[in-house]
């Protein structure tokens, strides 16, 4: 495995029980720690996630892995089910009936105050589409941007104030260039039907996310985490891998990948830190640009496809305040900030998580724990600010948006450069071409967030599929079942 993030570790987990006795499984990681963006550290005397702090529960991959590692009883759900968006100068509760940020019901949207009276006209007209006999616009095989579909069907305000911060926030990107086929296929399907987009999504869209608004009732959790932080998932996985005999090599960046001598063109040579390791199979689980650099000597077309995937950088600013720094209860998980249109680039803050409200185990008397997100595709203003200036700017914006007073007691700035792959229009076709090219390399598979999903379950699934593909390739090469 080249890369010890969660995808590479999941591939190692799959491979460690497949080849049989005597097999060696090795994970090369260039950094000092495994887990990639799953990172938990002590802040203010508590274990706080400095990357993602939860995973989607409706996908099985992360749940399955947690169960296999004995963590099922340590899974916890956010206590706060409500969230807000900064719209029209106020924090406004997200309405019930959202499908990944796209409204499916007019009443909750109208009552939320997120859209102006003029901005509610298009959603209202959408409900009349069956009577107007409208026809679908999207061709059966065409991909479109999320922003194009939502703006055309439900108006600019819905696209910028709801779909933009929710769907765009997941990917740190803009819905104006984001592939609906890759990130929200149900939206593309609904757009191809005549009639109301909102009704189509209401009937066939994904489950409503955990921002169900004021009238949302009790429901199974949609997000889960591990008690003590997601770093525990990495710790337990690396411990279990070591128990299985997997070699975990940190501080071991891979310099080159080539063919091994005497392997009939089917074995690999991995060169790292002046040493060479020969292998029957290889999983490349590093970000697309790094994978492109390693694979270019073997297949230029594959490398070109990987290089075409762009990335966005983000910064997380974790802050501890005295409880009286905010003059009102923080009765939710936090809020999102839409991308501004026009010449004004708008706020630097893209979201704020109220950690001490979202996670009960982080709640302490007399304190508030907040985490601010900064940066998205096309907005790199944070790169021009040092940590102190960035904190100052974030605190000032929180003062406007949620009434924060004074300065934080403690801060921690975590920068994630080139952290989020951008699934731009046409992404599924690009990934298909990448995987087709990778299939030409025997017993080699790709894994990671650049392919089929940026979330933790998607990355785990990507790694395990890559592990199985390598096992199949080894079995085909040897003429025996793996």
N, C-alpha and C positions, 0 to 999 in steps of 0.2 A: 504494500500500500504506500503510495506516494501522497502524503498528507494525512495528518492525524486529527483533523476536525471530526465532527460527529459523523459525517458521511464515511470517511476513511476508517474510523473505529467500528462503524456498523458493518462495513465490508469485512473487516478483520474478524468480527464476531461471527459472521456467516461462514467465512472460510475456515475458522478455527475448529469447526465441528464437521467439515466435509471431506477433506482429502484422506483421512485415515491416519493410523499411527506412523510416526517417522517424518511427517510433513513439518516444514518450518514455515511459519507465518510471521512476517516482519512488517512493522509500521515505521516509516521514516517521517519524522516531523522536524521541520526546520526551526521552530521556536522552542522555548524552554518549557512549554506546557502543551498538553493535549486538549482537545475539545473545541478548538477554533473560537467561535464567538460565544460559546457557552462558558461563561466566566463568572464566578462568584468570589467576592472578596469581602473582607471585614471593613465596614464603614460605620463609624459611630458606635462601635461595639456590637454590630449586628452583621449577619451574613446577608449581603445585598448582591443581586445580579447586576453585572455591568454590561451585559448583552441582553438577549431576549430573556424575559422573565416568565414565560408560559408557552405552552404549545396547544394546538387545536385538538380537542378531545374526540371530535367526530371522526378523525382519521385514525386508523388502528396502529400505525407503525410505532409511534412513541409509546403508546400504552402497552403494546406487546413487548417491546424491549424492556420497559420498566417492570413488567410482570416477570419476565425471564430473569431479571436481575434482583428480584425480591423486593422491589420498591413499590409494589402496588398499594400497600397499606400506608405509604408515606406520601401519596398524592394528595394535593390540596387544591382547592378552587378559590378564585378570587371572591372575597366577601361582597364587594361592591359590584352591582350589575348595571349601574347607570353610568353614562358618560355624557360629556358635553362637547359642543363645538363653539368656537369663537366666531360669531356671526352678527353682523349689523351692530357692532359695538358692545355686545354682551355675550356672556356664556349662556348658551341655550341648550336645554336637554335634547339629546337626540331622540327623534320620534320612534314610536313602536312601528313594527312592520317594515324594517329595513332589510333588504337582501344585499349584503355586502355594500352598504352605503347607498343603494338605490331604493327609493320609497316604493312600496307596493300598495299603500293606502293613503288616500288623500286627506282624510280627517286629521290623523295625527301629524301629518306634515304641515297642514294649515295652522294647527294649534301651536306648533313648536315655535313659530316666529322666526325660523331660520331664513325663510324666503319672504321677500316683500310681497305686497298684494299683486304687483305686476308679475313677480316671479312665480306666482301660483297659477297664472293663466294657462301655461303650457301643460302642467300636470293635470289640471281640470279638463282641458281639451283631450288629453290622452284617454280619459275614461269614456269619451264620446266616439272614439275611433270605430267601434263596431257598427254604430249607427251610420257613420260616414262611409263605411265600406272600404276602409283603407287597405292598401296592399303592402306586402313586405318590401323593404328597400334593399337589404343585404342579399347578395347572391349566395347560393347554397354553399359554395366553397371559398367565399371571400372572408378574409380576416378584416376587422375594423378596429379602430381604437375605442376604448371604453368611453373616452370623453366625447368622441364623435357621436356615438349612439345615444348617450344620455343627454347630451346637449340638444341633439336634433329632436329627440322624442319628448324630453321633459324640461328642456330649457337650460339656459346658461347658469342660473342660480343653483339649480339642483346639481348640475355637473360640478360646479366649482366649490359649493359649500357642503356637499354631502359625499358624492362619489369621489371627488378629488381628495379630501383629507382622509377618508376611510380606505378606499382601495389604493390610492396613491401612497398613503402612509405606510401600508404594509410593505411596499417595495421601495420606499423613499424615492418615488418617481412621480411623473406627471401622467394623468390619465389621457392627456391629449395625444400621447404617442404609445400608450400601453396597449398591448395586444389583448383584445377581449377573448380570443380563442385560447390564450394561454392562462389568463388570470381569472376569467369569469365567463366560461363557455355558455352557461345558462342565459347570460345576457345576450349573447350573439344568437342563440336559438330563439329567444323571445323576440328579437328584432326582426327575424325572418318570417314571423307570423303576422298575418293581418290582425288588426284590432289593437287593444290596449297593451302597452308594454308592462304597465303596473299589474294588470290582471294576470298576464302570462307569467310574470315572476312570482306573483302571489301563489299561483298554482304549482309551478314547476321549479322555482328558484331554490337556491340553497337555504339552509336553516337561518333564521334571523340571528345575527351575531349577538354577543352579550351586552348590547347597548339597547335594551328593550324599552327604555323610556319609563315614564311615570306609571303606566298601566301594565308593565310587564310583570307577570306572575312567576311563581316558582317553576323552575325547569331544570333539567339535568345540566350540569356545567358544560359550557362550550370550550372554556380554557381550563387547563390544569398546569400545575407545576409540582416540583418535588419539595417537600418540607426541608428547609435549609438552603434552598436555591438549586438551580439547574446544574451548578457545578458538581453537586452530589451525583447526578446521573453520569457525568464524565468520570468522577472518582470511582464509582462502583463498576462502571464498564471497564476502565483500565485495570482495576484490581482483578475482575473476573477474567479478562483477557490474559493477564499475567499468570493467573492460576491455570489457564489452559495451555500455557507455554508459549504464548505469543510474545515475540521480542518487540518491545516498545522503545524505539530509539529517538529521543528528543535531541535537540541541537544537531540535527542531521539533515540539512537541506540537500535535496537531490540535485546534482549538477547536470546530469545528462542521462538519457535513456537510449540504449542502442541494442543491437543484436549480440547475443553471446556467441563466442566462438564454439564451433563443434555442436551446435544445437539444431542443425538442419534448418536454421531460420525461424525456429519456433520458440527459442528460449531468449530471455531478456537479460541485458546487463544494465544494472543500475549503479551509477557512479555517484558517490557522495564522500566528500571530505577526503579525497585521495584514495578511497577504497572502492572496490567493485564487488557487487553482490549479484550473482546469477540467479535467475528465477524462471520457473515454468510459466507463471502468469503474473499479471500486474494490474492493479487498480490505480488509476490516476484520479485523485480526489483533492485537487488543488484548484484555486480560482482559474477561470478560463484563460486569462493572459499568461499565467504561469504554465498551465497545461500546454498552451500553444507553443511556448518557447521550448518545452521539453520534447514535444512531438513533431516539431517542424522538420527535423532531419529525416524523419520516418515517413511523413505524409504532409506535403505542403497544403493540400486542399483541406485536410482536417484542421491544420493549424490556422488557416485563413478563416474557417468557420468559427473556431473558438475566439479568434481575435476580434470577430465582429460583435461579440457580446460586450456591451459597455457596462460600466459600473458607476454607482453613486457613492459618495462618502458621507458619513454621518458622525455626529459627536453626541455623546450622552453626558449630561452634567447632573450629577447626583448632589443634592443639597439637603442639609439638616437645618431646620429653623426652630426657633422657640414657638410654642403652640399659639401664642398671641400675635404671631406675625401675620396671620390671616384672620380678618374680622368676621368670618362666617364659616359654618361647618363645611367640611369637604365631603359631601354626601355622594360620592361616586368614585370611579376609578381614575378620572382625570378628564382632560379635554384635548381636542384636536384643533389645529389652526390651518384654515385653507390657504392655498397659494394665492397671493394677490395678482390681479390682472392690471394691465396698464404699465405706466412708466415706473411707478413706485414699487420697489421690490418687496415691500411689506415687512412683516415681522421676521426676525431670525428664527424664533421658536416655531417648531412645527407640531409639537405636542408636549403635554406635561402629564406625567403619571403621578397621581397622589398615592405614593407607595404605602404610607401608613394607613390609608383608608382601604386600599385595594387588598392588602395582605395583612390579616390580623396579627400574624406573628411579628410583624415589623412595627406594630403600634406600641408606643411608650408614652406614659403620662408626661405632659409638658413639652412634647416634641412633635414636629411634623417632618416627614421625610418625603421629598419631592424628587422626581427625575425628569429633566427637560431634554427633549430631543431637538437637535439642530441639524440642518443640512438635508438636501434632497437633490435629485438630478437637476443639473443646471444652476444650482445655488451653492456656491463654494465660498460665500463670504466668511464663513467660520475659519477658513484656512488662513485668512489674513489677520486673525486675532490671536494673541497669546491667551493662555488659560485665564489669567486675571481679567483681561478685557472681555473675554467671552462670558465669564461669570457675571461681570458687571452688566453687560448688555442683557443677559437672560433675566437677571433680577429686575431690571428696569421694565422689561416687557411683562413680566409676571405682575408687577405692580399695577400696570394698566389693565391687564386681563382679569386678574383674580384678586387684586387688592393687597398683594404682599407688601408688608412694611418692614423696613430695616434690612439688615444684612444676614446672610446665613451664618450659622455657627461653624459649619464645616462644609467643605465642597470637595468634589472629586471629578475631574474631567477625564473622560475616556474617549479617545479618538479612534474611529474605525474607518481608516482610509480604504477606498474602493471596496466597500463592504457589501453592497447590494447590487446584484446583476439586474439589468434593466430588460424586462420582457417587452420589447417593442413590437409593433405590428409586424406580423410574419414570423414571430418567434417559433411557433411549432414547426414550420417548414425548415427553419434554420437548424433546429435541434435534430429533426429527422435526417438532414444532410450530414450533420456532425456524427450522429450515431451510425449512419450508413458507412461513412468513411472509417470510423473507429472499428467497425466490424471487419474491415479488411486486414486489421492487425490481429494475428492469432493470439488468443488468450490474453487480450487486453480489453479493459472496460473503463468507462468514465463514470464518475459520480460527483455529486455536489449540487450546490444551489443554482448553478447556471443553466441547469437542464429543465427539470420538470416541477420546480417549486422551491421557494426560498424558506419555507417553514421547517421547523425541526422534524415533524413526521415525514415530510417530503424528502428531506436530506437523508434521514435514516433509511427510508424505503429505497432511495437511489443507491445508497451504499450496499444494502443487502442484495439488491438486484444485480449490481456489479459483481459482488462476490459470487453469486450463483452463476453468472455468465462466465466468469473465469474458471470456475469448477467444470462447467460444461466444456469449455475450450480445452482444458487439461485432459478431460476424459476423452474428447475427440482425438486429441493429439496422441494419446497413449493407446487408443483402441479399447480402453476399459472404462467402466463407469466410475465416476469420481467417488 
